Amino acid sequence: MRRLLDGAFLTLGICSFVKAQLLGIPTVPFSATAGGSYSLASIRSIAVDPKFASTTDTRGETLIPPTLEDFARTFAQDLGGVIQNNVTIQSSNKSSRDTILLTIGISQDYLDAAGRETSEGYSLNVSSTGITITGASPLGAWWGTRTILQQAALPGSAIPYGTTTDSPGWGTRGMMLDAGRHFYPPEFLIEICSYMSFFKQNTFHVHLSDNLYNNPNYTREQSLDLYARFRLWSDSSSLEGLAKYKNESYTQEQFDQVQSACAARGVTIIPEIEAPGHALVIVQWKPELGYSSDLSLLNITQPDTIPTMELIWQTFLPWFHSKTVHIGADEYTGPANDYNRFVNALAGYVDEAPGKSIRIWGTFPPSNDTGYTNIYKNVSVQHWEYFEDDPYYDYILNNISVLNSDDTFYVVNKWSGSYPQQINISRTFHGDPVDRALWYPYIFNINNATDNPARSNPLVLGEVGALWNDYGANASVYTEAYYAWREGIPALADKQWGGNITETEFYPVFSELNPYIPAQNLDRSIPSKSSTIVKYSAISGGGSISRDQSGNGYDAETTCSSGKNGSLVIDSSCSFTTPLSSKGRNYTLTLSITINELTDPTNATILSGSDSTLMLTPNITLFASGNYFRLNSSLPIGKPLDLSIIGRGNQTFASVKGAAPVGDTSTEQ
């Protein structure tokens, strides 16, 4: 066996066609013809078959599917960014040299792990005369463009002459983000979709309401004051007071923007409004609906509870552009029959909307006991933990569809006594309980094979990895969610699709691909010719340009006046603006400053960017993700000093040194 990262091609045999695979994430089965490869750096245009240019995929999860031409335009932008060429769009049904043709084929040619047709499959034909991507649908063609894009990003920027037919094993592949206990800006959600799409994930489950743990020792007043949020903002008078913080909520326009931007890259937003458990935000709005013993639970026997939830869904269901919506239904400790009646009531309500159905978290499994009310079988279940249910014996053997979200791949941000802060990707490579080989979505239990259905079982919908913010909004900044998933998304995506990248292969391939993932900069990376990204010295003021001394050309503009020895006099009437907005992990920012006075010692901004603000309150403070993170140090007035903010991994430090003449020794404060 031979592996070449240059070209990302792994050979598995020799014949008239070389049976092999393209190394990517996910891996791609590939049959190479004898000799030769196509240089992707030479591509100048994307041809769209005019017969299918306006075709959309109506079989997928989204209700706003892009056309083949829409996907082609996005692909042209992405590929142009990778190969540093201007890639244009043309209408043609023929491939030619320096052109990639996108067209649609026969859907019966593309099958999932259960042997069913899938609209997400695609074929590649690569020869010296051009490349053709044939999709089972426009979405299938889109996933084919991701294969080409990855091969263009890898060393060599080429793909062997040959063919492939590639289809995902499972239809639901993605991640879940707890936005109920931590707000994430719309732009961040869109960037996550771009990151997921590059690795062929198609589902972003966004948890939109929740609360911190409601300790049973809390008084009623403490519970009603506990952190709880509903993240959708409606101006409807009937919902006034449900969402109290507009700056931490999504308006319909914003949520439309997120859904549309994600759908443009093949990713569907699955929205979740959580009830009847984790429903404290609803009880804070209408206290009469809560259980007196635990206000985070809705009292389903209260006559207004189900009508209130139907009112909420009446308002927001039209916002959601997915065929499946999530009603939560997690960790409810009230009576099972009340719970099942609640689920069935909302299932019936949502089913009245054309093409809509609901999903719930697994809580009360079906039972044949006399008097027990089971949930409707058209409700899909999202399994997360065996103490709640057994996905194989409780659901699959009862003909109920299950989505695998077992806590094998759970993340809890910042800290947890039970779960890690990053996805345990080793389990994707060694999660098969039979032989510790590769894990796949049909494996719910990584320790007991008898708990798992066959790989081909059609009731396994796929897998979604979850990130929870159990400790709330001030435990982390929003970019920490990305770092928790940075390696986990591609590692899971390979197996969710049905790929077979190994642990040894994964890391070098991922490190090569990561810098080229389009339409996002979640690493907050800044191009630089050296370890010094930007340096301003001998600053000139008065509405002029301050030159960057690093050699990177990040010149700043200032409207402030000049001081002594090349310094700048900054007050509230002027500004010093750089072209940079944020730097990701691992940096040192040093400012040589003298603070002469503070107009407001509790609210003084030193430096502000897109992700955070450096302040004095009067302590040295970083304001990020809506929270003040204060240090137990302040800065002296009237004393020259060097203030350094140092980022190392997920930690941030401040260092204060007195500025001294050259040759003198300064003391760190």
Steps between C-alpha positions, in 0.01 A plus 500: 500500500628845408381841614573826323390821671615678185185446296335334799474162325509162673541194275339170592567283194622482141284424192376686191347731758685553826248448778587760755371794695564869509628610837274775618250551778289300436704254295374435148497162321679542168597294194799653327586438138859418418722803551445873502320758706308819445644825634223677684702822502422528128121526546357822360125439485208298632251385236139452608289262295215730381252212516541488880612854586174582682455155656477472879511206739151451642594174677738660749425645842496868405195684368721761330727286279745681270496436126785328319606840368495646853734226619721551193547869577597426859738229380665740255568748781635227728725343239630836382605576856690172533682503164533882493331534162189674374258213435199594288159342431379393157199312364598180322424127504853398402820485702814646350859567594529739797128458572294301751152399383215470751201291395233270643478123451275209595420491872470120504877482451565639848421294810550549872610241758148355509492459121254786448524773240665816627488840337841580649706263286725610213742369238830639374652440159852639465689487171748709307211682333331618821305408811131416526312497830166320469269527798193303598370852563653848524587416862680186388694705245587743779660225705698408189633855488624458857705199384656707223559793734681281753722344232584852379599599854728202559866503388527459125154648435417214265265204461583175317325411178218263586147469632303466819144455620470624857197518731452572870416201717257699714273792426543704820858604569591791720526679831278649772578827677345612828411861420240504778752541781755695296418744222691468173491782242337419167832547323660234718227248419551569129874446531440168676275395211778581254745294703259204522413511132863469393499154661156408355295535816144607422325563835547776759263446794467827695360472854313830546368500858620368834600591854775434750451211739206576728637383834223343710625705797418826320209705623222584256641851467849366423362269230302780342820709490729222372674540163253377236472614140273476198706600195231589244370857504145568386321832517170317544313639799383147588863400571612817671736415785600152377829629359626785716836580343478607136877542466537131595217373279450434130245705311316333214722686254815380675380141524402509132849622420658214695277236341552635148878535532528147637268352237716664234774261613282192536443530876149504649430672832287277726348734763411378849262664746535303824198388704350360720832455686775764505209744463574750776505791254137421415406472868675831576270649235190317625569372857164329525617239245783362715508207738513639852770246594719584197427815305719388210230245411169584338195366679331332205177449692462878526233580237700787344832313458446330164310799350788724607754276325279492191494881508880505508521256211231687308726804508833337421419198284473723190852628575652154464610385155555134588273201460588383852467720807607404851267547798762397759312277745817416690546392864141538608435349843124542512256217416583310180144509369486878542828527310385272218172688471696825473726358226205363305312829527792695352562228242141535387525878496824508298378228263225736386769708328577346160814290498588553868574246774654508845797348679546452875775399738457143623333511842209257545537187282193321362324249721228236468380557856126542541403867504834621364476758220780464243628779281408493133736296284550782252691687773872440462707460815843641573678260738761644734545276806423141599349590834223670301441235233649219295493612135509149354265309728265787588466671164650324201341164584172691538536654153587850626772704327794602718769764464823409677614774739637266762714683752804311371577824314352754741680820589421729793668837463768606750455232767305188586536214740362264234591628154810638326545851362594371157355214298674172578598434139698188591162328530427568132806291413461229766128502587391165359440275804578186300859573399567861603499597134322799347177629654192579288156650578328163540725438803309639798691304763878496458537232771226246422440388140169332585348845562567606142291436188646394168685762299228476235207557737276763335371638833841648588471859377863593556696674773521849651769593754384735777664787688333621819552816704395360837682776688347785310601807306786621718688169504637545147521732203325392184817414307570225754219299341701496179818383671302225673397380153803597290629145450176333605288621209726350230565182702127440547415614146718231343316221684156662473545489122643148507866586441789301637781741577727361771642679800846503341367650178262748661734752657726578202202521262304724738797733555534546124129560442421729794651824361291472182151454647300773324263767629623492858793601718412325825868473590515879470827456315687797353747457211849604602849484353657441841408444862432873532158566352481874548722768654441873527775730624585868459128551443395813315164659574272764367293304252788314342608143432711311754719252321521139608866419570450119485521484121142374471353831391232524768515879508274679745304822471474752780324825566690560824777754549868421546671509838862488606753252360264361236218431742132557433260695721171308509177623654129448439499744207739305276589147396785273390365235262683197366378275214501204740197402707592187696788258559437140603684296757872535577612860480660781699361851465719771659393861540740769625268749665470773761154560646472865599136492610184292470172681441315194629731262690233229494448501124811593304573330168865454404465284191198349330462227235230281351522229768610685814583832661789583732374731773563650841204466739729608685660152506657368182202346326423304186142541381404209276180315409297743710700442821762689697803289589690701761849455640602597853728775371460855376733743325667796670420854390778718358763226478649375171453125472489204265175308515512154340196281440621144446287226351619142543255232397173554686661728762558877493746686722597862560849625575575854615853636499621848566643652181865585567787655302706260292738308723292536813330204669123514534300312758195297406186596688 
